[in-house]
Amino acid sequence: MTVKAYLEITLYIEEEKRAAAVTVFTDYREPFLTQIEGALTKDLLVRDEDVQVLHGFADLEAAQAYLETELFTKDVVTGLQPLWFKDPEIKIYSVA
């Protein structure tokens, strides 16, 4: 399958807490790829000013639906929320 939509979540996490964020990413990467309908890729992008998680999906609907799953709302958010100092930015893109 080809990626037709991306979900980008930008997290504002101080450098000393980023190792914990990487652990959350690693712990939930495989369940995301195997359990979430339409999930195709998941990458962690690190910059000096923030950390981004880029999720690739088969379609826009799958990207939007993921934000309502228990994996996202209870597991991922619960694991990351203590680490961020500013609310994350969430954007969904369609591939043209």
PDB file as gemmi writes it, atoms N, CA and C in Angstrom:
CRYST1    1.000    1.000    1.000  90.00  90.00  90.00 P 1                      
ATOM      1  N   MET A   1       0.832  -1.191   0.000  1.00  0.00           N  
ATOM      2  CA  MET A   1       0.000   0.000   0.000  1.00  0.00           C  
ATOM      3  C   MET A   1       0.876   1.254   0.000  1.00  0.00           C  
ATOM      4  N   THR A   2       0.320   2.304  -0.519  1.00  0.00           N  
ATOM      5  CA  THR A   2       1.017   3.571  -0.597  1.00  0.00           C  
ATOM      6  C   THR A   2       0.449   4.538   0.430  1.00  0.00           C  
ATOM      7  N   VAL A   3       1.313   5.345   1.020  1.00  0.00           N  
ATOM      8  CA  VAL A   3       0.873   6.354   1.976  1.00  0.00           C  
ATOM      9  C   VAL A   3       0.079   7.420   1.228  1.00  0.00           C  
ATOM     10  N   LYS A   4      -1.153   7.649   1.677  1.00  0.00           N  
ATOM     11  CA  LYS A   4      -2.035   8.655   1.064  1.00  0.00           C  
ATOM     12  C   LYS A   4      -2.359   9.787   2.031  1.00  0.00           C  
ATOM     13  N   ALA A   5      -1.975   9.624   3.307  1.00  0.00           N  
ATOM     14  CA  ALA A   5      -2.215  10.663   4.305  1.00  0.00           C  
ATOM     15  C   ALA A   5      -1.163  10.572   5.402  1.00  0.00           C  
ATOM     16  N   TYR A   6      -0.829  11.715   5.949  1.00  0.00           N  
ATOM     17  CA  TYR A   6       0.116  11.782   7.063  1.00  0.00           C  
ATOM     18  C   TYR A   6      -0.533  12.471   8.253  1.00  0.00           C  
ATOM     19  N   LEU A   7      -0.255  11.937   9.410  1.00  0.00           N  
ATOM     20  CA  LEU A   7      -0.611  12.572  10.670  1.00  0.00           C  
ATOM     21  C   LEU A   7       0.699  13.010  11.299  1.00  0.00           C  
ATOM     22  N   GLU A   8       0.826  14.305  11.527  1.00  0.00           N  
ATOM     23  CA  GLU A   8       2.044  14.856  12.124  1.00  0.00           C  
ATOM     24  C   GLU A   8       1.693  15.387  13.506  1.00  0.00           C  
ATOM     25  N   ILE A   9       2.376  14.884  14.506  1.00  0.00           N  
ATOM     26  CA  ILE A   9       2.187  15.367  15.873  1.00  0.00           C  
ATOM     27  C   ILE A   9       3.505  15.977  16.324  1.00  0.00           C  
ATOM     28  N   THR A  10       3.462  17.269  16.609  1.00  0.00           N  
ATOM     29  CA  THR A  10       4.647  17.981  17.071  1.00  0.00           C  
ATOM     30  C   THR A  10       4.573  18.094  18.585  1.00  0.00           C  
ATOM     31  N   LEU A  11       5.613  17.584  19.237  1.00  0.00           N  
ATOM     32  CA  LEU A  11       5.681  17.575  20.702  1.00  0.00           C  
ATOM     33  C   LEU A  11       6.792  18.507  21.169  1.00  0.00           C  
ATOM     34  N   TYR A  12       6.473  19.280  22.180  1.00  0.00           N  
ATOM     35  CA  TYR A  12       7.448  20.202  22.756  1.00  0.00           C  
ATOM     36  C   TYR A  12       7.965  19.582  24.044  1.00  0.00           C  
ATOM     37  N   ILE A  13       9.132  18.950  23.924  1.00  0.00           N  
ATOM     38  CA  ILE A  13       9.723  18.181  25.022  1.00  0.00           C  
ATOM     39  C   ILE A  13      11.148  18.661  25.226  1.00  0.00           C  
ATOM     40  N   GLU A  14      11.463  18.985  26.467  1.00  0.00           N  
ATOM     41  CA  GLU A  14      12.820  19.438  26.783  1.00  0.00           C  
ATOM     42  C   GLU A  14      13.816  18.309  26.521  1.00  0.00           C  
ATOM     43  N   GLU A  15      15.022  18.699  26.176  1.00  0.00           N  
ATOM     44  CA  GLU A  15      16.048  17.739  25.769  1.00  0.00           C  
ATOM     45  C   GLU A  15      16.272  16.626  26.784  1.00  0.00           C  
ATOM     46  N   GLU A  16      16.267  16.960  28.061  1.00  0.00           N  
ATOM     47  CA  GLU A  16      16.537  15.939  29.079  1.00  0.00           C  
ATOM     48  C   GLU A  16      15.406  14.917  29.224  1.00  0.00           C  
ATOM     49  N   LYS A  17      14.235  15.189  28.658  1.00  0.00           N  
ATOM     50  CA  LYS A  17      13.112  14.252  28.725  1.00  0.00           C  
ATOM     51  C   LYS A  17      12.904  13.493  27.414  1.00  0.00           C  
ATOM     52  N   ARG A  18      13.720  13.776  26.433  1.00  0.00           N  
ATOM     53  CA  ARG A  18      13.510  13.161  25.118  1.00  0.00           C  
ATOM     54  C   ARG A  18      13.773  11.660  25.098  1.00  0.00           C  
ATOM     55  N   ALA A  19      14.666  11.179  25.918  1.00  0.00           N  
ATOM     56  CA  ALA A  19      14.911   9.726  25.967  1.00  0.00           C  
ATOM     57  C   ALA A  19      13.636   9.000  26.399  1.00  0.00           C  
ATOM     58  N   ALA A  20      12.901   9.580  27.330  1.00  0.00           N  
ATOM     59  CA  ALA A  20      11.637   8.987  27.756  1.00  0.00           C  
ATOM     60  C   ALA A  20      10.613   9.010  26.619  1.00  0.00           C  
ATOM     61  N   ALA A  21      10.617  10.071  25.828  1.00  0.00           N  
ATOM     62  CA  ALA A  21       9.716  10.160  24.681  1.00  0.00           C  
ATOM     63  C   ALA A  21      10.065   9.098  23.634  1.00  0.00           C  
ATOM     64  N   VAL A  22      11.338   8.868  23.434  1.00  0.00           N  
ATOM     65  CA  VAL A  22      11.770   7.829  22.491  1.00  0.00           C  
ATOM     66  C   VAL A  22      11.290   6.463  22.973  1.00  0.00           C  
ATOM     67  N   THR A  23      11.317   6.230  24.261  1.00  0.00           N  
ATOM     68  CA  THR A  23      10.831   4.966  24.818  1.00  0.00           C  
ATOM     69  C   THR A  23       9.346   4.783  24.520  1.00  0.00           C  
ATOM     70  N   VAL A  24       8.550   5.828  24.710  1.00  0.00           N  
ATOM     71  CA  VAL A  24       7.115   5.751  24.404  1.00  0.00           C  
ATOM     72  C   VAL A  24       6.929   5.463  22.919  1.00  0.00           C  
ATOM     73  N   PHE A  25       7.663   6.168  22.070  1.00  0.00           N  
ATOM     74  CA  PHE A  25       7.585   5.933  20.626  1.00  0.00           C  
ATOM     75  C   PHE A  25       7.892   4.479  20.302  1.00  0.00           C  
ATOM     76  N   THR A  26       8.976   3.966  20.832  1.00  0.00           N  
ATOM     77  CA  THR A  26       9.417   2.595  20.562  1.00  0.00           C  
ATOM     78  C   THR A  26       8.401   1.574  21.076  1.00  0.00           C  
ATOM     79  N   ASP A  27       7.879   1.808  22.276  1.00  0.00           N  
ATOM     80  CA  ASP A  27       6.921   0.872  22.875  1.00  0.00           C  
ATOM     81  C   ASP A  27       5.649   0.730  22.046  1.00  0.00           C  
ATOM     82  N   TYR A  28       5.194   1.817  21.436  1.00  0.00           N  
ATOM     83  CA  TYR A  28       3.905   1.792  20.744  1.00  0.00           C  
ATOM     84  C   TYR A  28       4.013   1.774  19.221  1.00  0.00           C  
ATOM     85  N   ARG A  29       5.219   1.742  18.689  1.00  0.00           N  
ATOM     86  CA  ARG A  29       5.380   1.721  17.229  1.00  0.00           C  
ATOM     87  C   ARG A  29       4.800   0.436  16.632  1.00  0.00           C  
ATOM     88  N   GLU A  30       5.198  -0.701  17.145  1.00  0.00           N  
ATOM     89  CA  GLU A  30       4.722  -1.976  16.599  1.00  0.00           C  
ATOM     90  C   GLU A  30       3.207  -2.153  16.776  1.00  0.00           C  
ATOM     91  N   PRO A  31       2.643  -1.878  17.955  1.00  0.00           N  
ATOM     92  CA  PRO A  31       1.170  -1.972  18.066  1.00  0.00           C  
ATOM     93  C   PRO A  31       0.448  -1.035  17.090  1.00  0.00           C  
ATOM     94  N   PHE A  32       1.003   0.145  16.868  1.00  0.00           N  
ATOM     95  CA  PHE A  32       0.416   1.062  15.898  1.00  0.00           C  
ATOM     96  C   PHE A  32       0.396   0.424  14.511  1.00  0.00           C  
ATOM     97  N   LEU A  33       1.527  -0.108  14.092  1.00  0.00           N  
ATOM     98  CA  LEU A  33       1.639  -0.662  12.742  1.00  0.00           C  
ATOM     99  C   LEU A  33       0.827  -1.945  12.545  1.00  0.00           C  
ATOM    100  N   THR A  34       0.627  -2.707  13.602  1.00  0.00           N  
ATOM    101  CA  THR A  34      -0.072  -3.983  13.456  1.00  0.00           C  
ATOM    102  C   THR A  34      -1.551  -3.933  13.845  1.00  0.00           C  
ATOM    103  N   GLN A  35      -1.948  -2.984  14.682  1.00  0.00           N  
ATOM    104  CA  GLN A  35      -3.324  -2.974  15.191  1.00  0.00           C  
ATOM    105  C   GLN A  35      -4.205  -1.860  14.626  1.00  0.00           C  
ATOM    106  N   ILE A  36      -3.606  -0.805  14.113  1.00  0.00           N  
ATOM    107  CA  ILE A  36      -4.395   0.339  13.660  1.00  0.00           C  
ATOM    108  C   ILE A  36      -4.732   0.194  12.179  1.00  0.00           C  
ATOM    109  N   GLU A  37      -6.005   0.239  11.879  1.00  0.00           N  
ATOM    110  CA  GLU A  37      -6.501   0.125  10.508  1.00  0.00           C  
ATOM    111  C   GLU A  37      -5.891   1.207   9.621  1.00  0.00           C  
ATOM    112  N   GLY A  38      -5.255   0.814   8.534  1.00  0.00           N  
ATOM    113  CA  GLY A  38      -4.705   1.755   7.572  1.00  0.00           C  
ATOM    114  C   GLY A  38      -3.338   2.323   7.919  1.00  0.00           C  
ATOM    115  N   ALA A  39      -2.763   1.923   9.055  1.00  0.00           N  
ATOM    116  CA  ALA A  39      -1.446   2.426   9.450  1.00  0.00           C  
ATOM    117  C   ALA A  39      -0.357   1.769   8.605  1.00  0.00           C  
ATOM    118  N   LEU A  40       0.554   2.590   8.078  1.00  0.00           N  
ATOM    119  CA  LEU A  40       1.606   2.067   7.207  1.00  0.00           C  
ATOM    120  C   LEU A  40       3.013   2.380   7.692  1.00  0.00           C  
ATOM    121  N   THR A  41       3.228   3.574   8.243  1.00  0.00           N  
ATOM    122  CA  THR A  41       4.564   3.967   8.695  1.00  0.00           C  
ATOM    123  C   THR A  41       4.451   4.806   9.963  1.00  0.00           C  
ATOM    124  N   LYS A  42       5.545   4.864  10.700  1.00  0.00           N  
ATOM    125  CA  LYS A  42       5.623   5.727  11.879  1.00  0.00           C  
ATOM    126  C   LYS A  42       7.089   6.061  12.096  1.00  0.00           C  
ATOM    127  N   ASP A  43       7.411   7.350  12.054  1.00  0.00           N  
ATOM    128  CA  ASP A  43       8.793   7.804  12.193  1.00  0.00           C  
ATOM    129  C   ASP A  43       8.886   8.901  13.249  1.00  0.00           C  
ATOM    130  N   LEU A  44      10.010   8.931  13.927  1.00  0.00           N  
ATOM    131  CA  LEU A  44      10.292   9.950  14.935  1.00  0.00           C  
ATOM    132  C   LEU A  44      11.321  10.909  14.362  1.00  0.00           C  
ATOM    133  N   LEU A  45      10.973  12.187  14.330  1.00  0.00           N  
ATOM    134  CA  LEU A  45      11.845  13.229  13.807  1.00  0.00           C  
ATOM    135  C   LEU A  45      12.231  14.143  14.959  1.00  0.00           C  
ATOM    136  N   VAL A  46      13.522  14.357  15.149  1.00  0.00           N  
ATOM    137  CA  VAL A  46      13.999  15.148  16.288  1.00  0.00           C  
ATOM    138  C   VAL A  46      14.716  16.387  15.782  1.00  0.00           C  
ATOM    139  N   ARG A  47      14.305  17.521  16.322  1.00  0.00           N  
ATOM    140  CA  ARG A  47      14.961  18.802  16.032  1.00  0.00           C  
ATOM    141  C   ARG A  47      15.309  19.451  17.361  1.00  0.00           C  
ATOM    142  N   ASP A  48      16.116  20.497  17.325  1.00  0.00           N  
ATOM    143  CA  ASP A  48      16.475  21.197  18.555  1.00  0.00           C  
ATOM    144  C   ASP A  48      15.240  21.748  19.269  1.00  0.00           C  
ATOM    145  N   GLU A  49      14.275  22.248  18.501  1.00  0.00           N  
ATOM    146  CA  GLU A  49      13.125  22.920  19.102  1.00  0.00           C  
ATOM    147  C   GLU A  49      11.936  22.020  19.421  1.00  0.00           C  
ATOM    148  N   ASP A  50      11.877  20.814  18.836  1.00  0.00           N  
ATOM    149  CA  ASP A  50      10.746  19.936  19.096  1.00  0.00           C  
ATOM    150  C   ASP A  50      11.035  18.520  18.620  1.00  0.00           C  
ATOM    151  N   VAL A  51      10.052  17.656  18.855  1.00  0.00           N  
ATOM    152  CA  VAL A  51      10.084  16.274  18.389  1.00  0.00           C  
ATOM    153  C   VAL A  51       8.797  16.068  17.605  1.00  0.00           C  
ATOM    154  N   GLN A  52       8.885  15.440  16.450  1.00  0.00           N  
ATOM    155  CA  GLN A  52       7.697  15.178  15.655  1.00  0.00           C  
ATOM    156  C   GLN A  52       7.555  13.684  15.422  1.00  0.00           C  
ATOM    157  N   VAL A  53       6.316  13.239  15.488  1.00  0.00           N  
ATOM    158  CA  VAL A  53       6.014  11.862  15.135  1.00  0.00           C  
ATOM    159  C   VAL A  53       5.200  11.939  13.854  1.00  0.00           C  
ATOM    160  N   LEU A  54       5.704  11.304  12.817  1.00  0.00           N  
ATOM    161  CA  LEU A  54       5.062  11.330  11.512  1.00  0.00           C  
ATOM    162  C   LEU A  54       4.500   9.941  11.221  1.00  0.00           C  
ATOM    163  N   HIS A  55       3.176   9.870  11.122  1.00  0.00           N  
ATOM    164  CA  HIS A  55       2.463   8.615  10.885  1.00  0.00           C  
ATOM    165  C   HIS A  55       1.971   8.595   9.447  1.00  0.00           C  
ATOM    166  N   GLY A  56       2.209   7.517   8.730  1.00  0.00           N  
ATOM    167  CA  GLY A  56       1.700   7.366   7.372  1.00  0.00           C  
ATOM    168  C   GLY A  56       0.510   6.426   7.346  1.00  0.00           C  
ATOM    169  N   PHE A  57      -0.527   6.819   6.605  1.00  0.00           N  
ATOM    170  CA  PHE A  57      -1.767   6.040   6.545  1.00  0.00           C  
ATOM    171  C   PHE A  57      -2.184   5.776   5.107  1.00  0.00           C  
ATOM    172  N   ALA A  58      -3.005   4.769   4.938  1.00  0.00           N  
ATOM    173  CA  ALA A  58      -3.532   4.412   3.626  1.00  0.00           C  
ATOM    174  C   ALA A  58      -4.519   5.454   3.106  1.00  0.00           C  
ATOM    175  N   ASP A  59      -5.199   6.164   4.027  1.00  0.00           N  
ATOM    176  CA  ASP A  59      -6.144   7.204   3.613  1.00  0.00           C  
ATOM    177  C   ASP A  59      -6.374   8.190   4.749  1.00  0.00           C  
ATOM    178  N   LEU A  60      -7.012   9.289   4.409  1.00  0.00           N  
ATOM    179  CA  LEU A  60      -7.272  10.367   5.345  1.00  0.00           C  
ATOM    180  C   LEU A  60      -8.169   9.917   6.500  1.00  0.00           C  
ATOM    181  N   GLU A  61      -9.157   9.103   6.192  1.00  0.00           N  
ATOM    182  CA  GLU A  61     -10.085   8.627   7.216  1.00  0.00           C  
ATOM    183  C   GLU A  61      -9.371   7.815   8.292  1.00  0.00           C  
ATOM    184  N   ALA A  62      -8.406   7.000   7.895  1.00  0.00           N  
ATOM    185  CA  ALA A  62      -7.647   6.198   8.860  1.00  0.00           C  
ATOM    186  C   ALA A  62      -6.818   7.098   9.770  1.00  0.00           C  
ATOM    187  N   ALA A  63      -6.238   8.150   9.217  1.00  0.00           N  
ATOM    188  CA  ALA A  63      -5.451   9.090  10.016  1.00  0.00           C  
ATOM    189  C   ALA A  63      -6.327   9.773  11.055  1.00  0.00           C  
ATOM    190  N   GLN A  64      -7.507  10.202  10.643  1.00  0.00           N  
ATOM    191  CA  GLN A  64      -8.425  10.862  11.564  1.00  0.00           C  
ATOM    192  C   GLN A  64      -8.942   9.891  12.625  1.00  0.00           C  
ATOM    193  N   ALA A  65      -9.243   8.679  12.223  1.00  0.00           N  
ATOM    194  CA  ALA A  65      -9.775   7.675  13.141  1.00  0.00           C  
ATOM    195  C   ALA A  65      -8.762   7.287  14.221  1.00  0.00           C  
ATOM    196  N   TYR A  66      -7.487   7.270  13.884  1.00  0.00           N  
ATOM    197  CA  TYR A  66      -6.458   6.897  14.860  1.00  0.00           C  
ATOM    198  C   TYR A  66      -6.506   7.786  16.093  1.00  0.00           C  
ATOM    199  N   LEU A  67      -6.810   9.056  15.925  1.00  0.00           N  
ATOM    200  CA  LEU A  67      -6.842   9.993  17.055  1.00  0.00           C  
ATOM    201  C   LEU A  67      -7.922   9.652  18.081  1.00  0.00           C  
ATOM    202  N   GLU A  68      -8.861   8.790  17.694  1.00  0.00           N  
ATOM    203  CA  GLU A  68      -9.948   8.380  18.593  1.00  0.00           C  
ATOM    204  C   GLU A  68      -9.729   6.993  19.195  1.00  0.00           C  
ATOM    205  N   THR A  69      -8.649   6.324  18.814  1.00  0.00           N  
ATOM    206  CA  THR A  69      -8.423   4.957  19.309  1.00  0.00           C  
ATOM    207  C   THR A  69      -7.922   4.960  20.747  1.00  0.00           C  
ATOM    208  N   GLU A  70      -8.145   3.843  21.407  1.00  0.00           N  
ATOM    209  CA  GLU A  70      -7.647   3.673  22.775  1.00  0.00           C  
ATOM    210  C   GLU A  70      -6.118   3.680  22.801  1.00  0.00           C  
ATOM    211  N   LEU A  71      -5.492   3.125  21.781  1.00  0.00           N  
ATOM    212  CA  LEU A  71      -4.028   3.128  21.721  1.00  0.00           C  
ATOM    213  C   LEU A  71      -3.505   4.556  21.787  1.00  0.00           C  
ATOM    214  N   PHE A  72      -4.135   5.460  21.052  1.00  0.00           N  
ATOM    215  CA  PHE A  72      -3.685   6.851  21.067  1.00  0.00           C  
ATOM    216  C   PHE A  72      -4.124   7.567  22.345  1.00  0.00           C  
ATOM    217  N   THR A  73      -5.411   7.546  22.650  1.00  0.00           N  
ATOM    218  CA  THR A  73      -5.936   8.366  23.749  1.00  0.00           C  
ATOM    219  C   THR A  73      -5.497   7.898  25.129  1.00  0.00           C  
ATOM    220  N   LYS A  74      -5.396   6.597  25.318  1.00  0.00           N  
ATOM    221  CA  LYS A  74      -5.058   6.092  26.654  1.00  0.00           C  
ATOM    222  C   LYS A  74      -3.593   5.717  26.818  1.00  0.00           C  
ATOM    223  N   ASP A  75      -2.995   5.146  25.789  1.00  0.00           N  
ATOM    224  CA  ASP A  75      -1.623   4.666  25.915  1.00  0.00           C  
ATOM    225  C   ASP A  75      -0.592   5.732  25.537  1.00  0.00           C  
ATOM    226  N   VAL A  76      -0.661   6.194  24.311  1.00  0.00           N  
ATOM    227  CA  VAL A  76       0.350   7.139  23.824  1.00  0.00           C  
ATOM    228  C   VAL A  76       0.261   8.478  24.553  1.00  0.00           C  
ATOM    229  N   VAL A  77      -0.917   9.056  24.603  1.00  0.00           N  
ATOM    230  CA  VAL A  77      -1.065  10.360  25.255  1.00  0.00           C  
ATOM    231  C   VAL A  77      -0.702  10.269  26.735  1.00  0.00           C  
ATOM    232  N   THR A  78      -1.149   9.233  27.408  1.00  0.00           N  
ATOM    233  CA  THR A  78      -0.830   9.064  28.825  1.00  0.00           C  
ATOM    234  C   THR A  78       0.671   8.949  29.045  1.00  0.00           C  
ATOM    235  N   GLY A  79       1.369   8.272  28.142  1.00  0.00           N  
ATOM    236  CA  GLY A  79       2.820   8.126  28.270  1.00  0.00           C  
ATOM    237  C   GLY A  79       3.585   9.402  27.979  1.00  0.00           C  
ATOM    238  N   LEU A  80       3.065  10.222  27.065  1.00  0.00           N  
ATOM    239  CA  LEU A  80       3.793  11.424  26.655  1.00  0.00           C  
ATOM    240  C   LEU A  80       3.411  12.687  27.424  1.00  0.00           C  
ATOM    241  N   GLN A  81       2.192  12.764  27.903  1.00  0.00           N  
ATOM    242  CA  GLN A  81       1.705  14.002  28.522  1.00  0.00           C  
ATOM    243  C   GLN A  81       2.597  14.537  29.641  1.00  0.00           C  
ATOM    244  N   PRO A  82       3.135  13.704  30.518  1.00  0.00           N  
ATOM    245  CA  PRO A  82       4.009  14.249  31.561  1.00  0.00           C  
ATOM    246  C   PRO A  82       5.321  14.834  31.028  1.00  0.00           C  
ATOM    247  N   LEU A  83       5.643  14.554  29.772  1.00  0.00           N  
ATOM    248  CA  LEU A  83       6.923  14.971  29.203  1.00  0.00           C  
ATOM    249  C   LEU A  83       6.864  16.325  28.501  1.00  0.00           C  
ATOM    250  N   TRP A  84       5.691  16.729  27.989  1.00  0.00           N  
ATOM    251  CA  TRP A  84       5.651  17.967  27.224  1.00  0.00           C  
ATOM    252  C   TRP A  84       5.405  19.178  28.102  1.00  0.00           C  
ATOM    253  N   PHE A  85       5.942  20.322  27.669  1.00  0.00           N  
ATOM    254  CA  PHE A  85       5.770  21.568  28.417  1.00  0.00           C  
ATOM    255  C   PHE A  85       4.792  22.512  27.725  1.00  0.00           C  
ATOM    256  N   LYS A  86       4.295  22.109  26.574  1.00  0.00           N  
ATOM    257  CA  LYS A  86       3.338  22.889  25.791  1.00  0.00           C  
ATOM    258  C   LYS A  86       2.493  21.885  25.024  1.00  0.00           C  
ATOM    259  N   ASP A  87       1.209  22.169  24.868  1.00  0.00           N  
ATOM    260  CA  ASP A  87       0.336  21.240  24.158  1.00  0.00           C  
ATOM    261  C   ASP A  87       0.872  20.933  22.763  1.00  0.00           C  
ATOM    262  N   PRO A  88       0.750  19.685  22.343  1.00  0.00           N  
ATOM    263  CA  PRO A  88       1.233  19.299  21.008  1.00  0.00           C  
ATOM    264  C   PRO A  88       0.375  19.915  19.901  1.00  0.00           C  
ATOM    265  N   GLU A  89       0.956  19.995  18.734  1.00  0.00           N  
ATOM    266  CA  GLU A  89       0.239  20.420  17.531  1.00  0.00           C  
ATOM    267  C   GLU A  89      -0.030  19.167  16.705  1.00  0.00           C  
ATOM    268  N   ILE A  90      -1.258  19.038  16.237  1.00  0.00           N  
ATOM    269  CA  ILE A  90      -1.644  17.875  15.448  1.00  0.00           C  
ATOM    270  C   ILE A  90      -2.140  18.356  14.089  1.00  0.00           C  
ATOM    271  N   LYS A  91      -1.543  17.800  13.030  1.00  0.00           N  
ATOM    272  CA  LYS A  91      -1.923  18.168  11.663  1.00  0.00           C  
ATOM    273  C   LYS A  91      -2.070  16.896  10.839  1.00  0.00           C  
ATOM    274  N   ILE A  92      -3.052  16.914   9.952  1.00  0.00           N  
ATOM    275  CA  ILE A  92      -3.264  15.804   9.031  1.00  0.00           C  
ATOM    276  C   ILE A  92      -3.140  16.336   7.607  1.00  0.00           C  
ATOM    277  N   TYR A  93      -2.388  15.627   6.793  1.00  0.00           N  
ATOM    278  CA  TYR A  93      -2.132  16.018   5.413  1.00  0.00           C  
ATOM    279  C   TYR A  93      -2.578  14.916   4.466  1.00  0.00           C  
ATOM    280  N   SER A  94      -3.147  15.304   3.341  1.00  0.00           N  
ATOM    281  CA  SER A  94      -3.428  14.369   2.252  1.00  0.00           C  
ATOM    282  C   SER A  94      -2.256  14.417   1.274  1.00  0.00           C  
ATOM    283  N   VAL A  95      -1.905  13.281   0.727  1.00  0.00           N  
ATOM    284  CA  VAL A  95      -0.863  13.233  -0.286  1.00  0.00           C  
ATOM    285  C   VAL A  95      -1.504  13.526  -1.634  1.00  0.00           C  
ATOM    286  N   ALA A  96      -0.961  14.502  -2.346  1.00  0.00           N  
ATOM    287  CA  ALA A  96      -1.519  14.888  -3.649  1.00  0.00           C  
ATOM    288  C   ALA A  96      -1.024  13.975  -4.749  1.00  0.00           C  
TER     289      ALA A  96                                                      
END                                                                             
